[in-house]
Amino acid sequence: MVQVTGLRKKFGHRIVLCDVNFEFSTGEVVGLVGPNGAGKTTIMKELLGLLVADAGNVQILGQPVSVTTHTVVTQQVGALIERPAIYPFLSGWQHLQLMTNSVEQMMWVVQALQMTGYIHQPAKRYSLGMKQKLGIAMALVGRPQLVILDEPMNGLDPQSVKRLRELIGQLAGEGTTFLISSHILSELEKVIDTVILVDQGQVRLQRTMAQLQESARQSLVIQTTENARALQILLQADYPVIQRGTDLIVTASVALTPLLRRLFAADVQISKVDQQREDLETVLLRLLAEGKA
Ligand SMILES: Nc1ncnc2c1ncn2[C@@H]1O[C@H](COP(=O)(O)OP(=O)(O)OP(=O)(O)O)[C@@H](O)[C@H]1O
């Protein structure tokens, strides 16, 4: 669906993208993540042919994209980059009419994003979240094959975030491909299949969620009535254990029974045992730090 090779971009003397390469397939939901200023929005703008590239190629559905060649973008791609472009005196409905002739599709998206109550009001009366939903609706209403969303959860209430997540899942199930940037990794990880991590204008890693889950470290959280003694027993037995507040954390995947047996043998009372797995944010931060090291 999307293929990016050797993409480079400078703003003045500042290198913002240096040799960006990635690709993904039809039906994938791809998360584009990275620190502030990493280059995510610049990559999205390059994909849409909105910025001149200094070098490299972008192809969508096998067709080249640049500032002068973007037929495939106008026909097959829906996008919301930074803030939605909204005309204050037009209603939400009139904005949707700019994107499609299909009343059926307009009704579908208004209902799906729960915008029925205000869709006929002038957009100047919309709140930040209402404008954001309109921007998302405009990206989706033409039922494009590829949808590019830059921080789509910005300004949305929890119910709308959930609704958007369900909608992305439903459309992806029907074959729509998504590229979504977000800093809310806890939300993003619920919907994406693949992560592309960008830092300082380079792709640091591209992994499927299944691969990341495999590399997520497990830890064991234990609470006892005598943490100091329990800590000593576990350290003596060479367990990698630290104390954090009232928790003892064993920072590796270990067999539970022998560990508990040691504590029972010393008459330590255990009040909680919990297996935890690193979330997406922790795994990515760790992989990024390991890569830099
Ligand atoms: N029009 C521009 N002129 C000059 N510098 C720019 C311009 N647009 C972006 N930059 C710079 O390019 C770098 C990458 O910006 P970009 O917006 O792509 O980052 P980002 O990963 O989307 O960040 P954020 O998560 O904060 O949105 C930043 O250092 C930014 O200051």
The ligand as an SDF file (V2000), in Angstrom:
LIG
                    3D

 31 33  0  0  0  0  0  0  0  0999 V2000
    7.8720   24.4140    8.2070 N   0  0  0  0  0  0  0  0  0  0  0  0
    8.9210   24.1490    8.9950 C   0  0  0  0  0  0  0  0  0  0  0  0
   10.0000   24.9590    9.0150 N   0  0  0  0  0  0  0  0  0  0  0  0
   11.0620   24.7010    9.7660 C   0  0  0  0  0  0  0  0  0  0  0  0
   11.1650   23.6280   10.5950 N   0  0  0  0  0  0  0  0  0  0  0  0
   10.1240   22.7840   10.6350 C   0  0  0  0  0  0  0  0  0  0  0  0
    8.9530   23.0000    9.8510 C   0  0  0  0  0  0  0  0  0  0  0  0
    8.0800   21.9830   10.1030 N   0  0  0  0  0  0  0  0  0  0  0  0
    8.6690   21.1870   10.9950 C   0  0  0  0  0  0  0  0  0  0  0  0
    9.9050   21.6610   11.3160 N   0  0  0  0  0  0  0  0  0  0  0  0
   10.8520   21.0130   12.2220 C   0  0  0  0  0  0  0  0  0  0  0  0
   11.0100   19.6920   11.8000 O   0  0  0  0  0  0  0  0  0  0  0  0
   11.1570   18.8160   12.9230 C   0  0  0  0  0  0  0  0  0  0  0  0
   10.1390   17.7080   12.8130 C   0  0  0  0  0  0  0  0  0  0  0  0
    8.8490   18.2660   12.9710 O   0  0  0  0  0  0  0  0  0  0  0  0
    7.5420   17.3710   12.9110 P   0  0  0  0  0  0  0  0  0  0  0  0
    6.3740   18.2920   13.0420 O   0  0  0  0  0  0  0  0  0  0  0  0
    7.5980   16.4930   11.7210 O   0  0  0  0  0  0  0  0  0  0  0  0
    7.7160   16.4950   14.2270 O   0  0  0  0  0  0  0  0  0  0  0  0
    6.6770   15.5120   14.9520 P   0  0  0  0  0  0  0  0  0  0  0  0
    7.3660   14.2110   15.1340 O   0  0  0  0  0  0  0  0  0  0  0  0
    5.3900   15.5090   14.2100 O   0  0  0  0  0  0  0  0  0  0  0  0
    6.5350   16.2290   16.3580 O   0  0  0  0  0  0  0  0  0  0  0  0
    5.2880   16.3250   17.3900 P   0  0  0  0  0  0  0  0  0  0  0  0
    5.1820   14.9970   18.0390 O   0  0  0  0  0  0  0  0  0  0  0  0
    5.7390   17.3830   18.3360 O   0  0  0  0  0  0  0  0  0  0  0  0
    4.0810   16.7150   16.5890 O   0  0  0  0  0  0  0  0  0  0  0  0
   11.0090   19.6790   14.1620 C   0  0  0  0  0  0  0  0  0  0  0  0
   12.2780   19.9750   14.6460 O   0  0  0  0  0  0  0  0  0  0  0  0
   10.3450   20.9360   13.6470 C   0  0  0  0  0  0  0  0  0  0  0  0
   10.7570   22.0550   14.4070 O   0  0  0  0  0  0  0  0  0  0  0  0
  1  2  1  0
  2  3  1  0
  2  7  2  0
  3  4  2  0
  4  5  1  0
  5  6  2  0
  6  7  1  0
  6 10  1  0
  7  8  1  0
  8  9  2  0
  9 10  1  0
 10 11  1  0
 11 12  1  0
 11 30  1  0
 12 13  1  0
 13 14  1  0
 13 28  1  0
 14 15  1  0
 15 16  1  0
 16 17  2  0
 16 18  1  0
 16 19  1  0
 19 20  1  0
 20 21  2  0
 20 22  1  0
 20 23  1  0
 23 24  1  0
 24 25  2  0
 24 26  1  0
 24 27  1  0
 28 29  1  0
 28 30  1  0
 30 31  1  0
M  END
$$$$
